[in-house]
Amino acid sequence: LQLTADLTRAHLNCETSAVFLFDDGRYRRRAAAGVPADWFADESFATGEGLTGRAAVLRSGPYPHPVVHNDVESSGHAAPDSLRRYRERMRTGRAAHLIAVPLLESHRPIGILRVLNRLTQDGELAAGGFTKADVDLLSAIASQVSLALADSRKRERIQQLRVRLEQQVRRRTEEAQRLASFVENAPLAIFWLDATGLLQFVNEAGEEMFGYPADELRGR
């Protein structure tokens, strides 16, 4: 995720980029470039909250669409606390331009890839903000990230299923071993006859009762 944030910032020539993943009802920042990792580390958005959270909203069609705004501060949708913090932190002193693109798994939003403040080669705010080409590029990056995340989550679910199955098998094996130990060491004779009436199993108490070892009794 950190590599994604770093490469996205470089390719989009923006002041900062961030990756948010859905967790416990909110999209929480998991990686960022252009700001220290420990700055505003609890940044998160509910679906529809702020411009970033709006990228996870189904507005038309079967899946969410990118949110693009080149005048964030006058949009009326920016989260006030986030806006204030970014104004104070950004070298440019503003949160001016934004693209937020959903990360999808089977048309279901699982995260958001966001960039802020398109810059010129001199590091100043680009007058026109982000372009359609920038939106297309970020969408292409988000598509690849979505595939990687979906594959990672699938492997994680398979691993979790494998662990649960191993635990169930271990519990059943332990139960079977405890039952076998109980039967073998029971003070009363326990034996089993098959459908033809032949003895197939007898425990130690049964051996003592019949006066013969199990090997000689089996099949009789």
PAZAPA-4460 file (N, C-alpha, C; in steps of 0.05 Angstrom, whole numbers, plus 32768, in hexadecimal, padded with zeros to 4 digits):
% residues 220
    n_x    n_y    n_z   ca_x   ca_y   ca_z    c_x    c_y    c_z   seq   type   mol
   8011   7FE8   8000   8000   8000   8000   8011   8019   8000     1      L     A
   8027   8019   800F   8039   8030   800F   8045   8035   7FF4     2      Q     A
   804D   801F   7FE7   8058   8022   7FCC   8043   802E   7FB9     3      L     A
   802A   8026   7FBC   8014   8031   7FAC   8012   804F   7FB0     4      T     A
   8013   8057   7FC9   8010   8074   7FCF   8028   8083   7FC3     5      A     A
   8040   8078   7FC6   8058   8086   7FBC   8057   8088   7F9D     6      D     A
   8051   8072   7F90   8050   8073   7F73   803A   8085   7F68     7      L     A
   8023   8084   7F76   800D   8095   7F6D   8014   80B2   7F6F     8      T     A
   8020   80BA   7F85   8028   80D6   7F88   803C   80DE   7F72     9      R     A
   804F   80CC   7F6C   8062   80D3   7F57   8056   80D5   7F3C    10      A     A
   8044   80C2   7F35   8038   80C2   7F1A   8024   80D9   7F16    11      H     A
   8016   80E0   7F2C   8002   80F6   7F29   800D   8111   7F2F    12      L     A
   8027   8112   7F38   8034   812B   7F3F   8023   813C   7F52    13      N     A
   801B   812F   7F68   800A   813C   7F7B   8018   8140   7F96    14      C     A
   800C   8151   7FA6   8019   8157   7FC0   8017   8140   7FD4    15      E     A
   8001   8132   7FD3   7FFE   811B   7FE5   7FEB   8106   7FD9    16      T     A
   7FEF   80ED   7FE0   7FDD   80D8   7FD8   7FD8   80C6   7FF0    17      S     A
   7FC2   80B7   7FEF   7FBC   80A6   8006   7FAB   808E   7FFD    18      A     A
   7FAE   8078   800B   7F9E   8060   8007   7F8D   805B   8020    19      V     A
   7F73   8059   801C   7F60   8053   8032   7F54   8038   802D    20      F     A
   7F51   8028   8042   7F44   800E   8040   7F2C   800D   8054    21      L     A
   7F17   7FFF   804B   7EFF   7FFE   805C   7F04   7FEB   8074    22      F     A
   7EFF   7FF5   808C   7F03   7FE5   80A4   7EF1   7FEF   80BA    23      D     A
   7EE0   7FDE   80C5   7ECF   7FE5   80DB   7EBE   7FFD   80D5    24      D     A
   7EB1   7FFD   80BE   7E9E   8011   80B7   7EA8   802B   80AC    25      G     A
   7EC3   802E   80A8   7ECF   8046   809E   7EE6   8040   808B    26      R     A
   7EEC   8053   807A   7F03   8051   8069   7F1B   805E   8077    27      Y     A
   7F2E   804E   807F   7F44   8057   8090   7F5E   8058   8080    28      R     A
   7F6D   806E   8085   7F86   8071   8076   7F9A   805C   807E    29      R     A
   7FA5   804E   806B   7FB8   8039   8070   7FD4   803F   8065    30      R     A
   7FD5   8052   8053   7FEF   805B   8048   7FEC   8077   803D    31      A     A
   8002   8086   803E   8002   80A1   8033   801E   80A9   802A    32      A     A
   801F   80BA   8015   8038   80C6   800B   8035   80E4   800B    33      A     A
   804A   80F2   8013   804A   810F   8013   8044   811A   802F    34      G     A
   803D   8108   8042   8039   8110   805E   8046   80FA   806F    35      V     A
   804F   8101   8087   805A   80EC   8099   8045   80D7   80A0    36      P     A
   804E   80BE   80A2   803C   80A8   80A8   802C   80AC   80C1    37      A     A
   8038   80B9   80D5   802B   80BD   80EF   801B   80D6   80F1    38      D     A
   801A   80E6   80DB   8009   80FE   80DB   7FED   80F7   80D4    39      W     A
   7FDA   80FF   80E4   7FBD   80FA   80DF   7FB9   80DD   80D9    40      F     A
   7FC6   80CC   80E9   7FC5   80AF   80E3   7FA9   80A3   80E6    41      A     A
   7F98   80B0   80F5   7F7D   80A6   80F8   7F69   80B1   80E4    42      D     A
   7F73   80BD   80CE   7F61   80C8   80BA   7F4F   80B2   80AF    43      E     A
   7F35   80B7   80AE   7F22   80A3   80A4   7F09   80B1   809B    44      S     A
   7EF9   80A3   808B   7EE1   80AE   8081   7ECB   8099   8080    45      F     A
   7EB3   80A0   8087   7E9C   808E   8082   7E94   8091   8065    46      A     A
   7E85   807E   805B   7E7B   8080   8040   7E6B   8099   803D    47      T     A
   7E72   80AA   8029   7E64   80C3   8024   7E6F   80DA   8034    48      G     A
   7E81   80D6   8046   7E8C   80EB   8057   7EA2   80FA   8049    49      E     A
   7EA0   8114   8046   7EB5   8123   8039   7EB7   811B   801B    50      G     A
   7EC8   8129   800D   7ECC   8122   7FF1   7ED8   8106   7FEE    51      L     A
   7EEA   80FF   8001   7EF6   80E4   7FFF   7EE1   80CE   8003    52      T     A
   7ED1   80D1   8017   7EBC   80BC   801C   7EA7   80BA   8006    53      G     A
   7EA3   80D0   7FF7   7E90   80CF   7FE1   7E99   80BD   7FCA    54      R     A
   7EB3   80B6   7FC9   7EBC   80A4   7FB5   7EB2   8087   7FB9    55      A     A
   7EA7   8081   7FD0   7E9C   8067   7FD6   7E7E   8066   7FD3    56      A     A
   7E71   807C   7FCA   7E54   807D   7FC8   7E4B   8075   7FAC    57      V     A
   7E36   8064   7FAC   7E2A   805C   7F92   7E17   8072   7F8A    58      L     A
   7E1E   8081   7F75   7E0E   8097   7F6B   7DFE   808F   7F52    59      R     A
   7E0B   8082   7F3F   7DFE   8079   7F27   7E0E   8061   7F1C    60      S     A
   7E00   804D   7F12   7E0E   8036   7F09   7E13   8022   7F1F    61      G     A
   7E1F   800B   7F19   7E23   7FF6   7F2D   7E3A   7FFA   7F41    62      P     A
   7E4A   800E   7F3C   7E61   8012   7F4E   7E68   802F   7F51    63      Y     A
   7E77   8037   7F66   7E7E   8053   7F6A   7E90   805E   7F54    64      P     A
   7E91   8078   7F52   7EA2   8086   7F3E   7EB6   8099   7F4C    65      H     A
   7ECB   80A0   7F3E   7EDE   80B3   7F49   7ED1   80CE   7F51    66      P     A
   7EDB   80DA   7F66   7ED4   80F5   7F6E   7EEA   8107   7F67    67      V     A
   7EE4   811C   7F57   7EF9   812F   7F4E   7EF0   814B   7F56    68      V     A
   7F01   815A   7F62   7EFB   8176   7F69   7F14   8186   7F69    69      H     A
   7F14   819C   7F59   7F2C   81AD   7F58   7F29   81C7   7F67    70      N     A
   7F15   81C8   7F79   7F12   81DE   7F8B   7F07   81D3   7FA5    71      D     A
   7F17   81C3   7FB3   7F0E   81B3   7FCA   7F02   81C5   7FDF    72      V     A
   7F0F   81DC   7FE5   7F08   81EC   7FFB   7EEC   81F9   7FF8    73      E     A
   7EE3   81FC   7FDF   7EC9   8208   7FDB   7EB4   81F4   7FD2    74      S     A
   7EBB   81DA   7FD4   7EA9   81C6   7FCA   7E90   81C2   7FDC    75      S     A
   7E93   81C8   7FF5   7E7D   81C4   8008   7E7B   81A7   8012    76      G     A
   7E8C   8196   8008   7E8B   8179   8010   7EA4   8170   801F    77      H     A
   7EB8   8181   8020   7ED1   8178   802E   7ECC   8176   804C    78      A     A
   7ED8   8161   8058   7ED5   815D   8075   7EE5   8174   8083    79      A     A
   7ED8   8184   8094   7EE5   819C   809F   7EFF   8196   80AE    80      P     A
   7EFF   8181   80BF   7F17   817B   80CE   7F2E   8173   80BC    81      D     A
   7F29   8162   80A8   7F3E   815A   8096   7F48   8172   8086    82      S     A
   7F36   8183   807D   7F3D   819B   806E   7F50   81AD   807D    83      L     A
   7F49   81B1   8097   7F5A   81C2   80A8   7F76   81B6   80AB    84      R     A
   7F77   819C   80B1   7F90   818F   80B5   7FA2   8190   809D    85      R     A
   7F96   818B   8085   7FA6   818B   806D   7FAF   81A7   8066    86      Y     A
   7F9F   81BB   806B   7FA8   81D7   8066   7FC1   81DD   8077    87      R     A
   7FC1   81D4   8090   7FD7   81D9   80A2   7FF0   81C9   809A    88      E     A
   7FEC   81B1   808F   8002   81A0   8089   800F   81A4   806E    89      R     A
   7FFE   81A9   805A   8009   81AB   803E   801C   81C3   803B    90      M     A
   8031   81BE   802C   8044   81D3   8027   8037   81EA   8017    91      R     A
   8024   81E3   8007   8015   81F7   7FF7   8001   8206   8008    92      T     A
   7FFB   81FC   8020   7FE8   8209   8032   7FCB   8206   802A    93      G     A
   7FC5   81F4   8018   7FAA   81F1   800F   7FA4   81D3   8009    94      R     A
   7F8A   81CD   8009   7F80   81B4   7FFE   7F6F   81BC   7FE6    95      A     A
   7F7C   81BE   7FCF   7F6F   81CA   7FB8   7F62   81B6   7FA5    96      A     A
   7F71   81A1   7F9D   7F68   818E   7F89   7F66   8172   7F95    97      H     A
   7F52   8163   7F8C   7F4E   8148   7F97   7F43   8136   7F81    98      L     A
   7F4E   811D   7F81   7F41   8107   7F73   7F40   80F0   7F87    99      I     A
   7F29   80E4   7F8A   7F25   80CD   7F9C   7F18   80B7   7F8B   100      A     A
   7F26   80A0   7F89   7F1C   808A   7F78   7F17   8072   7F89   101      V     A
   7F00   8065   7F85   7EFA   804D   7F95   7F0C   8035   7F8E   102      P     A
   7F13   8025   7FA1   7F1F   800B   7F9D   7F09   7FF7   7FA0   103      L     A
   7F06   7FE6   7F8C   7EEE   7FD5   7F8B   7EF5   7FB7   7F8B   104      L     A
   7EE4   7FA8   7F97   7EE5   7F8A   7F95   7EC9   7F81   7F8D   105      E     A
   7EC6   7F78   7F74   7EAC   7F70   7F6A   7E98   7F87   7F6C   106      S     A
   7EA0   7F9E   7F63   7E8F   7FB7   7F64   7E89   7FC1   7F80   107      H     A
   7E95   7FB4   7F94   7E90   7FBD   7FB0   7EA9   7FCD   7FB9   108      R     A
   7EA4   7FE6   7FC3   7EBB   7FF5   7FCC   7EC9   7FEA   7FE5   109      P     A
   7EE3   7FE6   7FE3   7EF3   7FDB   7FF9   7F08   7FF0   8002   110      I     A
   7F0A   8005   7FF3   7F1F   8019   7FFA   7F1C   8031   7FE7   111      G     A
   7F2E   8045   7FEC   7F2E   805D   7FDC   7F4B   8065   7FD7   112      I     A
   7F52   806D   7FBF   7F6C   8078   7FB8   7F68   8096   7FB2   113      L     A
   7F77   80A7   7FC1   7F72   80C4   7FBF   7F8C   80D3   7FBB   114      R     A
   7F8A   80E8   7FAB   7FA1   80FA   7FA7   7F97   8117   7FAC   115      V     A
   7FA9   8128   7FB6   7FA3   8143   7FBC   7FB8   8156   7FB0   116      L     A
   7FAF   816B   7FA4   7FC0   8182   7F9B   7FD2   817A   7F84   117      N     A
   7FC9   817E   7F6C   7FDB   817A   7F55   7FEF   8191   7F54   118      R     A
   8009   8189   7F4F   801F   819D   7F50   802B   81A1   7F35   119      L     A
   8038   81B8   7F32   8048   81BD   7F1A   8063   81B1   7F1E   120      T     A
   8074   81B2   7F0A   808F   81A8   7F0D   809F   81B7   7F22   121      Q     A
   8097   81D0   7F27   80A4   81E1   7F3C   8099   81DC   7F58   122      D     A
   8086   81C9   7F5A   807B   81C3   7F75   8065   81D6   7F7E   123      G     A
   805B   81E6   7F6B   8045   81F8   7F72   802A   81EC   7F69   124      E     A
   8014   81F6   7F74   7FFA   81EC   7F6D   7FF5   81F1   7F4F   125      L     A
   7FED   81DC   7F41   7FE6   81DF   7F24   7FCC   81EE   7F22   126      A     A
   7FCC   8202   7F11   7FB5   8214   7F0F   7F9C   8206   7F07   127      A     A
   7F9D   81F3   7EF6   7F85   81E6   7EED   7F7D   81CE   7EFD   128      G     A
   7F8E   81C6   7F10   7F87   81AE   7F20   7F8B   8195   7F11   129      G     A
   7F7E   8180   7F19   7F80   8166   7F0C   7F70   8166   7EF2   130      F     A
   7F7A   8156   7EDF   7F6D   8154   7EC5   7F5F   8139   7EC2   131      T     A
   7F50   8136   7EAC   7F43   811C   7EA6   7F58   8106   7EA3   132      K     A
   7F6F   810D   7E97   7F84   80F9   7E94   7F8E   80F0   7EB0   133      A     A
   7F8F   8102   7EC3   7F97   80FB   7EDF   7F82   80E8   7EEB   134      D     A
   7F68   80EE   7EE6   7F53   80DC   7EF0   7F55   80C0   7EE4   135      V     A
   7F5A   80BF   7ECA   7F5D   80A6   7EBC   7F75   8096   7EC7   136      D     A
   7F8B   80A4   7ECB   7FA3   8097   7ED5   7F9E   808C   7EF1   137      L     A
   7F92   809C   7F03   7F8D   8093   7F1E   7F79   807C   7F1E   138      L     A
   7F66   807D   7F0D   7F52   8067   7F0B   7F60   804D   7F02   139      S     A
   7F73   804F   7EF0   7F82   8038   7EE7   7F93   802C   7EFE   140      A     A
   7FA0   803E   7F0D   7FAF   8035   7F24   7F9D   8027   7F38   141      I     A
   7F86   8034   7F3D   7F73   8029   7F51   7F69   800E   7F48   142      A     A
   7F65   800A   7F2E   7F5C   7FF0   7F24   7F71   7FDA   7F2A   143      S     A
   7F8A   7FE0   7F26   7F9F   7FCC   7F2C   7FA2   7FC7   7F4A   144      Q     A
   7F9F   7FDC   7F59   7FA1   7FD9   7F77   7F89   7FC8   7F80   145      V     A
   7F71   7FCD   7F75   7F5A   7FBE   7F7C   7F5E   7FA0   7F77   146      S     A
   7F69   7F9A   7F60   7F6E   7F7D   7F5A   7F81   7F71   7F6D   147      L     A
   7F96   7F80   7F74   7FAA   7F75   7F87   7F9E   7F72   7FA3   148      A     A
   7F8D   7F85   7FAB   7F80   7F83   7FC6   7F6D   7F6C   7FC6   149      L     A
   7F5D   7F69   7FB1   7F4A   7F53   7FAF   7F58   7F38   7FB0   150      A     A
   7F6E   7F35   7FA2   7F7E   7F1C   7FA2   7F89   7F17   7FBE   151      D     A
   7F93   7F2C   7FCB   7F9E   7F2A   7FE6   7F89   7F21   7FFA   152      S     A
   7F71   7F2E   7FF7   7F5B   7F27   800A   7F51   7F0A   8005   153      R     A
   7F51   7F02   7FEC   7F49   7EE6   7FE5   7F5C   7ED2   7FF2   154      K     A
   7F77   7ED8   7FEF   7F8A   7EC6   7FFC   7F87   7EC6   801A   155      R     A
   7F81   7EDE   8025   7F7E   7EE0   8042   7F66   7ED0   804B   156      E     A
   7F50   7ED1   803C   7F38   7EC2   8043   7F3D   7EA4   8041   157      R     A
   7F4C   7E9C   802C   7F53   7E7F   8029   7F64   7E76   8040   158      I     A
   7F77   7E87   8048   7F88   7E80   805F   7F78   7E7D   8079   159      Q     A
   7F65   7E90   807D   7F54   7E8F   8095   7F43   7E76   8095   160      Q     A
   7F38   7E6F   807D   7F28   7E56   807B   7F39   7E3E   8081   161      L     A
   7F52   7E3E   8076   7F64   7E27   807B   7F6A   7E24   8099   162      R     A
   7F6E   7E3B   80A7   7F74   7E3A   80C3   7F5C   7E2F   80D3   163      V     A
   7F43   7E39   80CB   7F2B   7E2F   80D9   7F27   7E11   80D5   164      R     A
   7F2C   7E08   80BC   7F29   7DEB   80B6   7F3E   7DDB   80C6   165      L     A
   7F56   7DE5   80C8   7F6B   7DD7   80D7   7F64   7DD6   80F4   166      E     A
   7F58   7DEB   80FF   7F50   7DEC   811B   7F39   7DD8   8120   167      Q     A
   7F26   7DD7   810D   7F10   7DC4   810F   7F1A   7DA7   810E   168      Q     A
   7F2C   7DA1   80FB   7F37   7D86   80F9   7F46   7D7F   8113   169      V     A
   7F56   7D93   811D   7F65   7D8D   8136   7F52   7D87   814E   170      R     A
   7F3C   7D97   8150   7F29   7D93   8165   7F1C   7D77   8163   171      R     A
   7F14   7D71   814A   7F07   7D57   8146   7F1A   7D40   814C   172      R     A
   7F33   7D43   8144   7F47   7D2E   8149   7F4B   7D2B   8167   173      T     A
   7F4D   7D41   8175   7F50   7D40   8192   7F38   7D33   819F   174      E     A
   7F20   7D39   8196   7F08   7D2D   81A1   7F08   7D0F   819B   175      E     A
   7F10   7D07   8183   7F10   7CEB   817C   7F25   7CDC   818D   176      A     A
   7F3C   7CE9   8192   7F50   7CDC   81A3   7F47   7CD9   81C0   177      Q     A
   7F39   7CEE   81CA   7F2E   7CEC   81E5   7F19   7CD6   81E7   178      R     A
   7F08   7CD4   81D3   7EF4   7CBF   81D3   7F01   7CA3   81D1   179      L     A
   7F15   7CA1   81C0   7F22   7C87   81BD   7F30   7C7F   81D7   180      A     A
   7F3C   7C93   81E4   7F49   7C8D   81FE   7F35   7C85   8213   181      S     A
   7F1E   7C92   8213   7F09   7C8B   8227   7EFF   7C6F   8222   182      F     A
   7EF9   7C68   8209   7EEF   7C4E   8202   7F03   7C38   820A   183      V     A
   7F1D   7C3D   8203   7F31   7C29   8207   7F36   7C24   8225   184      E     A
   7F34   7C39   8234   7F3A   7C37   8251   7F22   7C36   8263   185      N     A
   7F0A   7C33   8257   7EF2   7C31   8267   7EF2   7C18   8279   186      A     A
   7EE7   7C1A   8292   7EE8   7C03   82A4   7ED4   7BED   829C   187      P     A
   7EC1   7BF4   828A   7EAE   7BE0   8281   7EB6   7BD6   8265   188      L     A
   7EAE   7BBE   825F   7EB4   7BB2   8245   7EA4   7BC0   822F   189      A     A
   7EB2   7BC8   821A   7EA5   7BD5   8203   7EAF   7BC6   81EB   190      I     A
   7E9C   7BBD   81DB   7EA3   7BAF   81C2   7E90   7BB6   81AC   191      F     A
   7E98   7BB0   8194   7E88   7BB7   817C   7E87   7B9F   8169   192      W     A
   7E6E   7B99   8162   7E69   7B83   814F   7E60   7B8F   8135   193      L     A
   7E6A   7B84   811F   7E61   7B8E   8104   7E46   7B82   80FD   194      D     A
   7E3D   7B88   80E5   7E22   7B80   80DD   7E1F   7B61   80DB   195      A     A
   7E35   7B54   80D9   7E34   7B36   80D7   7E37   7B29   80F2   196      T     A
   7E3A   7B3A   8107   7E3D   7B2F   8122   7E59   7B29   812A   197      G     A
   7E6D   7B30   811A   7E89   7B2B   8121   7E93   7B42   8131   198      L     A
   7EA3   7B3C   8145   7EAF   7B50   8157   7EC5   7B5F   8148   199      L     A
   7EC4   7B79   8148   7ED8   7B89   813A   7EE8   7B9A   814E   200      Q     A
   7EDE   7B9F   8166   7EED   7BAF   8179   7EE5   7BA6   8195   201      F     A
   7EFA   7BA5   81A7   7EF5   7BA1   81C3   7F0A   7BB0   81D3   202      V     A
   7F03   7BBC   81E9   7F16   7BCC   81F9   7F24   7BB9   820D   203      N     A
   7F35   7BC5   821D   7F45   7BB5   8230   7F33   7BA7   8244   204      E     A
   7F1E   7BB5   824E   7F0C   7BA8   8261   7EFE   7B90   8254   205      A     A
   7EF9   7B92   823A   7EEC   7B7B   822C   7F00   7B64   8229   206      G     A
   7F19   7B6B   8224   7F2D   7B56   8223   7F2E   7B46   823D   207      E     A
   7F2D   7B55   8253   7F2E   7B48   826E   7F15   7B37   8272   208      E     A
   7EFE   7B42   8269   7EE5   7B33   826D   7EE5   7B19   825D   209      M     A
   7EEE   7B1A   8244   7EEE   7B02   8232   7F06   7AF0   8238   210      F     A
   7F1B   7AFC   8243   7F33   7AEC   8248   7F45   7AE8   8231   211      G     A
   7F41   7AF8   821C   7F51   7AF6   8203   7F5A   7B12   81FA   212      Y     A
   7F71   7B14   81ED   7F79   7B2F   81E3   7F67   7B36   81CB   213      P     A
   7F66   7B50   81C5   7F54   7B5A   81B0   7F5B   7B4E   8195   214      A     A
   7F74   7B49   818F   7F7C   7B3E   8175   7F70   7B22   8170   215      D     A
   7F6D   7B13   8186   7F62   7AF8   8183   7F44   7AF8   8182   216      E     A
   7F38   7B0D   818E   7F1A   7B0F   818E   7F0F   7B1B   8175   217      L     A
   7F1F   7B2D   8168   7F15   7B3B   8151   7F0F   7B28   813A   218      R     A
   7EF7   7B2C   812F   7EEE   7B1B   8118   7EDF   7B03   8120   219      G     A
   7EDB   7AFF   813A   7ECC   7AE7   8143   7EB0   7AEF   814B   220      R     A
***
